[in-house]
Amino acid sequence: MISLLHVSDLHFGPPYHPEVGEAVRKFAHRLRPDCIVASGDFTQRAREEQFAEARAFLDTLPQVPTIVTPGNHDVPLYRGLERLTDPYRYYRKHISKTLDYVTEIPGAVIVSLNSTAPRQAITNGRIHRWQIDLAREAFHGVPDEVHRIVVAHHHFAPPPDWEGADVMPKAKRALDAFTAMRVDMILGGHLHRAYIGNSLDVYAGADREHGIIIAQSGTSTSRRGRAREREKNSLNVLRLGGGVIRITHYMYFDDAGDFVPTSRHLFFRRGRPPLLDDAKEMGHGIESIFMDDRREVRAAGAAAPGAGEG
């Protein structure tokens, strides 16, 4: 079983909420994930001091592989010359020197793609053919049982409420390519509210049996949430294993002073449960797929008084 903590849109600067940031930190240590994904917008205005604060925050989280990608707020908006000549200067210095890269953890290959386009489209982003080729090469020859995950800041599918729904240009081209690669899941942010579903919900494409799970995180530490999550904060916890992907969506509530689970989503890899014979070969029955992971249950409730950190 692989556990991932997915946060996004931290927005260090004026929108950042320190109390919620502390709640994220405590939550992460209780969860003890195998991997952390932070899908962009670490800062509000791409200032160096904001990147330094974001880096200091990341360093307080559990020391596990952490996948990052820049967001549109991580490139200068009003400093036009810097945006054109060296847009990732402070991001590279404080967050990651590499913008597009591949990470392997036991049971998963994760491809982080930089979807920002500071010289073309500040808001909507872009995914280029060479980035699709990078993903294709990374997933080539990966055993079927290994999960294939793509991380990008901008969204490939519109949110259900269609507020700010414009997806990246040529998003369908990317979805078709990722589907052919048998990508299991795309993780992103940007929308400032969660969306958890399947690419087939919004785009059937050429392959109508192998959709891609879409998991968008809301803003985890700022008060810039939108739609249902207006002035709210959220994050996602993912459990991968046994032919199943479980995603639990958490929202922060002031009266609880913590992140509380608000919905749970269960997906079968490749779009359907294993056949009975396949399940027996995998060493479990179909009924076991629906059992709760005790580790997640312990992390799901509000933190007990005096709960320790790992």
C-alpha positions in Angstrom: 0.0 0.0 0.0 1.3 3.5 -1.0 0.1 6.6 0.8 0.4 10.0 -0.8 -0.4 13.4 0.7 -1.5 15.9 -2.0 -1.4 19.6 -1.2 -1.5 22.6 -3.5 -1.7 26.4 -3.9 0.0 27.3 -0.6 0.3 31.0 -1.7 2.9 32.2 0.7 2.5 35.9 1.1 -0.5 37.9 2.2 -3.1 35.1 1.5 -1.2 32.5 3.5 -2.9 31.4 6.7 -0.3 30.4 9.4 -2.8 28.5 11.6 -3.9 26.4 8.7 -0.3 25.9 7.6 0.5 24.5 11.1 -2.6 22.2 10.8 -1.2 20.9 7.5 2.2 20.3 9.1 0.6 18.3 12.0 -1.6 16.4 9.7 1.3 15.4 7.5 3.2 14.0 10.5 0.2 12.1 11.8 -0.3 10.6 8.4 3.3 9.6 7.8 2.9 9.4 4.0 5.3 7.6 1.6 5.3 10.6 -0.7 4.1 14.2 -0.7 2.9 16.0 -3.8 2.7 19.9 -3.8 1.2 20.9 -7.1 2.2 24.5 -7.5 1.5 28.1 -6.5 3.9 28.1 -3.6 3.9 31.9 -3.6 1.5 34.7 -4.2 3.8 37.0 -6.2 6.9 35.0 -6.9 9.0 37.1 -4.5 12.2 35.6 -3.1 11.1 36.0 0.5 7.9 34.2 -0.3 9.8 31.3 -1.9 12.1 31.2 1.2 9.1 30.9 3.5 7.6 28.1 1.3 10.9 26.2 1.4 11.1 26.6 5.2 7.5 25.2 5.4 8.3 22.2 3.1 11.3 21.4 5.3 9.1 21.0 8.3 7.0 18.2 6.6 8.0 14.5 6.8 11.3 13.8 5.1 9.9 11.6 2.3 10.1 12.1 -1.5 8.3 15.4 -2.3 7.1 16.0 -5.8 6.8 19.7 -6.7 5.8 21.7 -9.8 5.6 25.4 -10.4 2.3 27.3 -10.7 1.4 30.4 -12.5 1.8 32.5 -9.3 5.4 31.2 -9.1 6.5 33.3 -12.1 6.5 37.1 -11.9 3.3 38.8 -13.0 4.2 42.5 -12.8 8.0 42.2 -13.2 7.8 41.9 -16.9 11.5 41.8 -17.8 12.2 39.1 -15.2 9.2 37.1 -16.5 10.6 37.2 -20.0 14.3 36.6 -19.2 14.5 34.5 -16.0 11.0 33.6 -14.8 12.0 30.7 -12.6 15.0 32.3 -10.9 13.7 32.1 -7.3 11.7 28.9 -7.8 14.9 27.1 -8.9 16.8 28.6 -6.0 14.4 27.7 -3.2 12.0 25.0 -4.4 13.6 22.9 -7.2 16.3 23.3 -9.7 14.5 21.0 -12.1 11.2 21.9 -13.7 10.2 18.6 -15.4 11.5 15.4 -13.9 10.7 11.8 -13.0 10.6 10.3 -9.5 10.4 6.6 -8.8 9.2 5.3 -5.4 8.3 1.7 -4.6 5.1 0.9 -6.5 4.9 4.2 -8.5 6.5 6.3 -11.2 5.6 10.0 -10.9 6.2 12.5 -13.7 6.2 16.1 -12.8 5.4 18.5 -15.7 5.8 22.2 -15.6 2.6 23.6 -17.1 3.3 27.2 -16.6 3.8 29.4 -19.7 5.2 32.8 -18.5 5.8 34.0 -22.1 2.5 32.8 -23.5 -0.4 32.2 -21.1 0.1 33.4 -17.5 -3.2 31.9 -16.3 -4.1 28.8 -18.4 -0.8 27.2 -18.9 0.5 24.8 -21.5 1.7 21.2 -21.9 4.1 20.7 -24.9 4.7 17.7 -27.1 8.2 17.3 -25.7 6.8 17.0 -22.2 4.4 14.3 -23.4 7.4 12.5 -24.9 9.2 12.8 -21.6 6.3 11.1 -19.9 6.1 8.4 -22.5 9.7 7.6 -22.1 9.4 7.5 -18.3 6.5 5.1 -18.4 7.9 2.9 -21.2 8.5 -0.6 -19.9 7.1 0.1 -16.4 5.6 -3.1 -15.0 1.8 -3.2 -15.1 1.5 -3.3 -11.3 3.4 -0.1 -10.9 1.2 3.0 -10.7 1.8 5.8 -13.3 1.1 9.3 -12.1 1.4 12.7 -13.7 1.6 15.9 -11.7 1.0 19.4 -13.2 -0.4 22.6 -11.8 -3.0 23.4 -14.4 -6.1 21.4 -15.0 -6.8 19.0 -17.9 -10.5 18.7 -17.1 -13.1 21.4 -16.1 -14.5 21.5 -12.6 -18.1 20.3 -12.1 -19.3 23.8 -11.3 -17.6 25.2 -14.4 -16.4 28.3 -12.6 -13.1 29.2 -14.2 -13.5 26.1 -16.3 -11.1 26.9 -19.2 -8.7 24.0 -19.4 -5.2 24.1 -20.9 -5.1 24.5 -24.6 -4.8 21.0 -26.3 -5.7 19.3 -23.0 -7.5 16.6 -25.0 -4.3 15.8 -26.9 -2.5 15.3 -23.6 -5.3 13.2 -22.2 -5.3 11.0 -25.2 -1.6 10.5 -25.0 -1.7 9.8 -21.2 -4.5 7.3 -21.7 -2.4 5.5 -24.3 0.4 5.4 -21.8 -2.0 3.8 -19.2 -1.5 6.7 -16.8 -3.5 5.9 -13.7 -3.8 9.4 -12.3 -3.2 13.1 -12.8 -2.7 15.3 -9.7 -3.1 19.1 -9.9 -4.2 22.3 -8.4 -4.9 25.8 -9.7 -8.7 25.7 -9.3 -8.7 26.5 -5.6 -11.2 23.7 -4.9 -11.1 20.0 -5.2 -12.3 17.9 -8.1 -12.0 14.2 -7.9 -13.3 12.2 -10.8 -12.4 10.5 -14.1 -11.3 12.0 -17.4 -14.1 10.0 -19.1 -16.6 12.1 -17.1 -15.8 15.1 -19.3 -14.0 13.7 -22.4 -14.6 10.2 -23.8 -11.6 10.4 -26.2 -10.6 7.5 -28.4 -10.4 4.9 -25.5 -13.7 4.7 -23.6 -12.6 2.0 -21.2 -9.3 3.3 -19.7 -10.0 6.7 -18.2 -7.6 8.6 -16.0 -8.4 9.5 -12.4 -8.3 13.3 -12.0 -7.5 14.5 -8.5 -7.3 18.3 -8.0 -6.5 19.7 -4.6 -7.9 23.0 -3.4 -5.8 25.7 -1.8 -4.3 24.0 1.3 -3.1 27.1 3.2 -4.6 30.3 1.8 -8.0 31.9 2.0 -8.4 32.0 -1.7 -10.7 29.1 -2.1 -13.4 29.2 -4.8 -17.0 28.0 -5.3 -17.8 25.4 -2.5 -14.4 26.0 -1.0 -14.6 29.8 -0.8 -12.4 30.9 2.1 -11.9 27.1 2.8 -8.8 25.0 2.7 -8.4 21.4 1.5 -6.0 18.6 0.7 -6.3 15.0 -0.5 -4.9 11.7 0.9 -4.4 8.9 -1.6 -4.0 5.2 -0.9 -2.8 3.0 -3.8 -2.8 -0.8 -3.6 -4.6 -4.0 -4.3 -5.8 -2.8 -7.7 -7.7 0.1 -6.0 -7.0 3.8 -5.7 -8.7 5.4 -2.7 -8.8 9.2 -2.4 -10.1 11.0 0.7 -10.8 14.7 0.5 -10.2 16.7 3.6 -11.4 20.3 4.4 -10.2 22.5 7.2 -12.9 23.7 9.6 -12.2 26.5 12.1 -14.3 25.0 14.9 -12.3 21.7 14.6 -9.0 23.5 14.1 -8.0 20.6 11.8 -8.6 19.0 8.5 -11.7 16.7 8.5 -12.6 14.1 5.9 -15.6 15.2 3.8 -15.7 12.6 1.0 -14.1 9.4 0.0 -13.7 8.1 -3.6 -12.8 4.6 -4.7 -11.5 3.8 -8.2 -10.5 0.5 -9.7 -7.3 0.6 -11.7 -8.0 0.1 -15.4 -11.6 1.1 -14.8 -13.1 -2.1 -13.3 -12.5 -4.5 -10.4 -10.4 -7.6 -11.1 -12.2 -10.7 -12.2 -12.6 -13.3 -9.5 -9.7 -15.5 -10.8 -7.4 -12.5 -11.1 -8.3 -11.4 -7.5 -7.5 -14.9 -6.2 -4.1 -14.8 -7.9 -3.5 -11.4 -6.3 -4.0 -13.0 -2.9 -7.3 -11.3 -1.9 -11.0 -11.5 -2.5 -13.1 -8.8 -4.0 -14.7 -8.0 -0.6 -11.3 -7.1 0.9 -11.0 -4.2 -1.6 -13.6 -2.3 0.3 -12.1 -2.6 3.7 -10.9 0.6 5.3 -7.2 1.1 5.7 -6.7 1.4 9.5 -3.8 3.8 9.1 -6.0 6.3 7.3 -8.8 5.9 9.8 -6.3 6.9 12.6 -5.4 10.0 10.6 -8.9 10.9 9.5 -10.4 12.1 12.7 -9.6 15.4 14.5 -6.2 15.2 16.2 -6.5 13.8 19.7 -5.2 16.1 22.5 -1.5 15.7 22.8 -1.2 13.6 19.7 2.4 13.1 18.9 4.2 13.6 15.6 6.1 11.0 13.8 
